[in-house]
Amino acid sequence: MTRSGFMQALEEILGVPTRTLRDEDSRQTVSNWTSLADVQIFSLVTSEFGIETDEELIEAETVGDLVRVLQGRRAFHE
């Protein structure tokens, strides 16, 4: 999955319009970012990238944090 594909999947999970998520968006700025959304995001990361949920992923507070963790693990292919 590409970074843009991941962003599209996040937008779908969070129920926000296409291309509106910003790196600084978090649970405080996206009303649909609930614990259920966290489960869906972690399931996506596991199924698409084969990365199990760990402390680093759980501690990611923003969209940018999530992307940086995944980039650090070379998850995206462009």
Backbone as CSV, one residue per row, in Angstrom:
resi,resn,N_x,N_y,N_z,CA_x,CA_y,CA_z,C_x,C_y,C_z
1,MET,0.842,-1.169,0.000,0.000,0.000,0.000,0.892,1.239,0.000
2,THR,0.474,2.235,-0.726,1.201,3.492,-0.774,0.768,4.386,0.383
3,ARG,1.521,5.453,0.604,1.145,6.414,1.648,-0.210,7.024,1.315
4,SER,-0.424,7.370,0.060,-1.710,7.977,-0.313,-2.846,6.977,-0.154
5,GLY,-2.594,5.717,-0.432,-3.607,4.687,-0.205,-3.939,4.552,1.263
6,PHE,-2.917,4.644,2.114,-3.135,4.595,3.559,-3.964,5.794,4.003
7,MET,-3.652,6.963,3.485,-4.419,8.162,3.846,-5.874,8.028,3.413
8,GLN,-6.120,7.477,2.233,-7.498,7.267,1.779,-8.225,6.293,2.686
9,ALA,-7.545,5.231,3.095,-8.149,4.257,4.003,-8.449,4.906,5.349
10,LEU,-7.541,5.743,5.860,-7.786,6.453,7.113,-9.003,7.360,6.999
11,GLU,-9.092,8.081,5.895,-10.242,8.968,5.681,-11.543,8.182,5.684
12,GLU,-11.519,7.020,5.081,-12.705,6.173,5.052,-13.066,5.692,6.465
13,ILE,-12.075,5.208,7.188,-12.309,4.733,8.558,-12.842,5.860,9.435
14,LEU,-12.260,7.036,9.283,-12.634,8.166,10.135,-13.842,8.939,9.628
15,GLY,-14.322,8.587,8.446,-15.523,9.223,7.903,-15.343,10.697,7.595
16,VAL,-14.177,11.046,7.064,-13.928,12.439,6.694,-13.809,12.547,5.183
17,PRO,-14.076,13.719,4.628,-13.971,13.892,3.178,-12.556,13.614,2.666
18,THR,-12.488,13.174,1.430,-11.219,12.875,0.778,-10.292,14.077,0.807
19,ARG,-9.027,13.814,1.092,-7.951,14.805,1.087,-8.126,15.909,2.126
20,THR,-8.784,15.598,3.241,-8.946,16.618,4.283,-8.120,16.330,5.526
21,LEU,-7.607,15.104,5.678,-6.795,14.799,6.850,-5.447,15.500,6.747
22,ARG,-5.011,16.064,7.863,-3.710,16.723,7.933,-2.837,15.967,8.924
23,ASP,-1.554,16.143,8.826,-0.620,15.464,9.724,-0.925,15.760,11.187
24,GLU,-1.390,16.954,11.487,-1.641,17.338,12.868,-2.997,16.875,13.405
25,ASP,-3.831,16.284,12.553,-5.129,15.795,13.026,-4.949,14.668,14.035
26,SER,-5.846,14.659,15.033,-5.762,13.697,16.128,-7.168,13.369,16.624
27,ARG,-7.231,12.619,17.695,-8.522,12.296,18.304,-9.250,13.562,18.758
28,GLN,-8.495,14.607,19.061,-9.096,15.861,19.511,-9.691,16.677,18.361
29,THR,-9.222,16.460,17.138,-9.704,17.278,16.016,-10.619,16.513,15.060
30,VAL,-10.654,15.197,15.171,-11.505,14.375,14.292,-12.532,13.677,15.174
31,SER,-13.771,14.121,15.084,-14.803,13.623,16.007,-15.066,12.124,15.882
32,ASN,-14.842,11.548,14.707,-15.097,10.115,14.515,-13.910,9.235,14.916
33,TRP,-12.834,9.837,15.422,-11.660,9.057,15.816,-11.892,8.530,17.226
34,THR,-12.504,7.388,17.288,-12.888,6.751,18.547,-12.021,5.522,18.793
35,SER,-12.290,4.845,19.884,-11.553,3.609,20.158,-11.865,2.553,19.098
36,LEU,-13.084,2.549,18.573,-13.427,1.627,17.485,-12.593,1.955,16.241
37,ALA,-12.423,3.234,15.946,-11.591,3.630,14.805,-10.146,3.174,15.027
38,ASP,-9.665,3.264,16.270,-8.310,2.776,16.571,-8.183,1.304,16.208
39,VAL,-9.167,0.510,16.596,-9.147,-0.932,16.285,-9.116,-1.136,14.771
40,GLN,-9.918,-0.365,14.050,-9.947,-0.487,12.591,-8.617,-0.069,11.968
41,ILE,-8.010,0.974,12.493,-6.716,1.439,11.980,-5.648,0.385,12.237
42,PHE,-5.612,-0.157,13.451,-4.615,-1.171,13.780,-4.837,-2.443,12.963
43,SER,-6.085,-2.778,12.698,-6.381,-3.941,11.846,-5.889,-3.704,10.431
44,LEU,-6.072,-2.495,9.931,-5.584,-2.127,8.598,-4.066,-2.255,8.535
45,VAL,-3.385,-1.731,9.543,-1.922,-1.779,9.570,-1.441,-3.231,9.580
46,THR,-2.105,-4.074,10.358,-1.715,-5.483,10.425,-1.985,-6.190,9.104
47,SER,-3.168,-5.982,8.535,-3.520,-6.711,7.314,-2.758,-6.218,6.091
48,GLU,-2.539,-4.916,5.977,-1.881,-4.365,4.787,-0.359,-4.412,4.852
49,PHE,0.194,-4.250,6.066,1.644,-4.133,6.189,2.280,-5.286,6.965
50,GLY,1.459,-6.102,7.608,1.996,-7.194,8.406,2.684,-6.709,9.673
51,ILE,2.312,-5.525,10.134,2.908,-4.938,11.329,1.923,-5.096,12.479
52,GLU,2.360,-5.772,13.514,1.511,-5.961,14.684,1.485,-4.685,15.521
53,THR,0.363,-4.453,16.165,0.215,-3.296,17.032,1.192,-3.407,18.197
54,ASP,1.928,-2.334,18.424,2.868,-2.300,19.537,2.786,-0.932,20.201
55,GLU,3.622,-0.725,21.198,3.581,0.511,21.966,3.782,1.751,21.102
56,GLU,4.694,1.680,20.143,4.958,2.832,19.280,3.710,3.222,18.486
57,LEU,2.999,2.246,17.959,1.764,2.542,17.222,0.679,3.057,18.157
58,ILE,0.550,2.447,19.307,-0.483,2.854,20.261,-0.243,4.289,20.731
59,GLU,1.012,4.677,20.870,1.337,6.021,21.352,1.243,7.093,20.270
60,ALA,1.068,6.707,19.022,0.915,7.683,17.938,-0.364,8.475,18.188
61,GLU,-0.232,9.783,18.310,-1.381,10.614,18.649,-1.988,11.347,17.465
62,THR,-1.221,11.494,16.389,-1.714,12.233,15.231,-1.582,11.387,13.967
63,VAL,-2.205,11.854,12.920,-2.060,11.208,11.615,-0.581,11.195,11.227
64,GLY,0.099,12.305,11.433,1.514,12.396,11.108,2.348,11.399,11.894
65,ASP,2.004,11.207,13.174,2.712,10.214,13.988,2.560,8.823,13.388
66,LEU,1.348,8.468,13.013,1.107,7.152,12.410,1.926,6.976,11.138
67,VAL,1.900,7.981,10.293,2.633,7.909,9.027,4.133,7.780,9.290
68,ARG,4.663,8.556,10.240,6.093,8.486,10.548,6.492,7.099,11.060
69,VAL,5.659,6.494,11.908,5.959,5.151,12.412,6.012,4.174,11.244
70,LEU,5.017,4.247,10.361,4.968,3.322,9.228,6.106,3.577,8.249
71,GLN,6.441,4.844,8.009,7.573,5.145,7.132,8.872,4.634,7.739
72,GLY,9.008,4.762,9.047,10.201,4.274,9.723,10.374,2.778,9.606
73,ARG,9.266,2.095,9.400,9.310,0.649,9.234,9.258,0.235,7.767
74,ARG,9.416,1.220,6.905,9.429,1.003,5.445,8.172,0.257,4.970
75,ALA,7.033,0.664,5.520,5.779,-0.011,5.193,5.240,0.388,3.822
76,PHE,5.424,1.649,3.446,4.832,2.139,2.198,5.687,1.776,0.999
77,HIS,5.025,1.456,-0.084,5.711,1.337,-1.364,5.048,2.303,-2.322
78,GLU,5.841,3.069,-2.998,5.293,4.122,-3.877,5.370,3.740,-5.303
